[in-house]
Amino acid sequence: MQLEGQSVIVTGAAGRLGAATVEALAAEGAAVLAVDIALDRVQELCDRVRSTGARVEAVQADVSAEHEVKTAISAAIDTFGGLDAIFNNAGLVGLEHNVGLLELNTEVWDRTMAVNLRSVMLCCKYALPALIARGGGSIINTSSDASLAGDIENYA
Ligand SMILES: NC(=O)c1ccc[n+]([C@@H]2O[C@H](COP(=O)([O-])OP(=O)(O)OC[C@H]3O[C@@H](n4cnc5c(N)ncnc54)[C@H](O)[C@@H]3O)[C@@H](O)[C@H]2O)c1
């Protein structure tokens, strides 16, 4: 129980990495605000994790929308009395849109940038004051090996 007394936000909480992280944090005693755009899936996760005795709350938010991020982070502070860490993990994996530039739909580009990049800026912006108020905390951002090297596999 190394995280007892700590409160943590996980975005993209209903997905593969997010759900596993929520479970791991809760098992270590953290109070977790699980944020996802998919309400049913994030509630289902929280119901399951809460049945182990953990303190976990579900919030539906689109992390690319500024007011929704602001509201979700306020909810964590109101519910848990502060914030110690945020895991910016929500993202569009988007394999179905993994196409070459000539076939790329501009709306898909814009949505991907909003969810995968803008959201991280917004979550950091609104979480930082709460982390500073606690005297420090952690910000963890999920990236991808796709940021290190291109992948020509699908264009051959
Ligand atoms: N799985 C991989 O192989 C892999 C590889 C590299 C990077 N990543 C990154 O890791 C992160 C998690 O990946 P995963 O495999 O768990 O993906 P996943 O698709 O299982 O989960 C992503 C979650 O994010 C949520 N989400 C999507 N848009 C959102 C939005 N606008 N607001 C709030 N929530 C939103 C989805 O509902 C979903 O529950 C993503 O950022 C992804 O890009 C994953």
The ligand as an SDF file (V2000), in Angstrom:
LIG
                    3D

 44 48  0  0  0  0  0  0  0  0999 V2000
   -1.5340   -0.1170  -27.1610 N   0  0  0  0  0  0  0  0  0  0  0  0
   -0.4080    0.1940  -27.7820 C   0  0  0  0  0  0  0  0  0  0  0  0
    0.2580   -0.6470  -28.4280 O   0  0  0  0  0  0  0  0  0  0  0  0
    0.1500    1.5910  -27.7050 C   0  0  0  0  0  0  0  0  0  0  0  0
    1.3680    1.8860  -28.3060 C   0  0  0  0  0  0  0  0  0  0  0  0
    1.8760    3.1650  -28.2320 C   0  0  0  0  0  0  0  0  0  0  0  0
    1.1710    4.1560  -27.5710 C   0  0  0  0  0  0  0  0  0  0  0  0
   -0.0280    3.8600  -27.0040 N   0  0  0  0  0  0  0  0  0  0  0  0
   -0.7350    4.9330  -26.3280 C   0  0  0  0  0  0  0  0  0  0  0  0
   -1.0970    4.5090  -25.0260 O   0  0  0  0  0  0  0  0  0  0  0  0
   -2.3360    5.1120  -24.6700 C   0  0  0  0  0  0  0  0  0  0  0  0
   -3.3280    4.0460  -24.2450 C   0  0  0  0  0  0  0  0  0  0  0  0
   -3.3840    3.0490  -25.2490 O   0  0  0  0  0  0  0  0  0  0  0  0
   -4.3510    1.8000  -25.1150 P   0  0  0  0  0  0  0  0  0  0  0  0
   -3.7670    0.7160  -25.9140 O   0  0  0  0  0  0  0  0  0  0  0  0
   -4.7000    1.5620  -23.6880 O   0  0  0  0  0  0  0  0  0  0  0  0
   -5.6100    2.3940  -25.9280 O   0  0  0  0  0  0  0  0  0  0  0  0
   -7.1600    2.0750  -25.7640 P   0  0  0  0  0  0  0  0  0  0  0  0
   -7.7790    2.4530  -27.0640 O   0  0  0  0  0  0  0  0  0  0  0  0
   -7.3820    0.7300  -25.1900 O   0  0  0  0  0  0  0  0  0  0  0  0
   -7.6020    3.1510  -24.6410 O   0  0  0  0  0  0  0  0  0  0  0  0
   -7.6670    4.5120  -24.8940 C   0  0  0  0  0  0  0  0  0  0  0  0
   -8.7900    5.0810  -24.0380 C   0  0  0  0  0  0  0  0  0  0  0  0
   -8.8450    6.4950  -24.2670 O   0  0  0  0  0  0  0  0  0  0  0  0
  -10.2000    6.8650  -24.3020 C   0  0  0  0  0  0  0  0  0  0  0  0
  -10.3360    8.1060  -25.0380 N   0  0  0  0  0  0  0  0  0  0  0  0
  -10.2460    8.2930  -26.3790 C   0  0  0  0  0  0  0  0  0  0  0  0
  -10.4750    9.5700  -26.6860 N   0  0  0  0  0  0  0  0  0  0  0  0
  -10.7130   10.2040  -25.5180 C   0  0  0  0  0  0  0  0  0  0  0  0
  -11.0260   11.5430  -25.2040 C   0  0  0  0  0  0  0  0  0  0  0  0
  -11.1360   12.4810  -26.1540 N   0  0  0  0  0  0  0  0  0  0  0  0
  -11.2190   11.8780  -23.9080 N   0  0  0  0  0  0  0  0  0  0  0  0
  -11.1200   10.9260  -22.9280 C   0  0  0  0  0  0  0  0  0  0  0  0
  -10.8210    9.6420  -23.1840 N   0  0  0  0  0  0  0  0  0  0  0  0
  -10.6270    9.2810  -24.4630 C   0  0  0  0  0  0  0  0  0  0  0  0
  -10.9100    5.7130  -25.0030 C   0  0  0  0  0  0  0  0  0  0  0  0
  -12.3060    5.6990  -24.7360 O   0  0  0  0  0  0  0  0  0  0  0  0
  -10.1590    4.5120  -24.4060 C   0  0  0  0  0  0  0  0  0  0  0  0
  -10.8250    4.0150  -23.2600 O   0  0  0  0  0  0  0  0  0  0  0  0
   -2.8120    5.9170  -25.8810 C   0  0  0  0  0  0  0  0  0  0  0  0
   -2.4460    7.2630  -25.7000 O   0  0  0  0  0  0  0  0  0  0  0  0
   -2.0300    5.2900  -27.0150 C   0  0  0  0  0  0  0  0  0  0  0  0
   -1.8160    6.1960  -28.0840 O   0  0  0  0  0  0  0  0  0  0  0  0
   -0.5520    2.6120  -27.0430 C   0  0  0  0  0  0  0  0  0  0  0  0
  1  2  1  0
  2  3  2  0
  2  4  1  0
  4  5  1  0
  4 44  2  0
  5  6  2  0
  6  7  1  0
  7  8  2  0
  8  9  1  0
  8 44  1  0
  9 10  1  0
  9 42  1  0
 10 11  1  0
 11 12  1  0
 11 40  1  0
 12 13  1  0
 13 14  1  0
 14 15  2  0
 14 16  1  0
 14 17  1  0
 17 18  1  0
 18 19  2  0
 18 20  1  0
 18 21  1  0
 21 22  1  0
 22 23  1  0
 23 24  1  0
 23 38  1  0
 24 25  1  0
 25 26  1  0
 25 36  1  0
 26 27  1  0
 26 35  1  0
 27 28  2  0
 28 29  1  0
 29 30  1  0
 29 35  2  0
 30 31  1  0
 30 32  2  0
 32 33  1  0
 33 34  2  0
 34 35  1  0
 36 37  1  0
 36 38  1  0
 38 39  1  0
 40 41  1  0
 40 42  1  0
 42 43  1  0
M  CHG  2   8   1  16  -1
M  END
$$$$
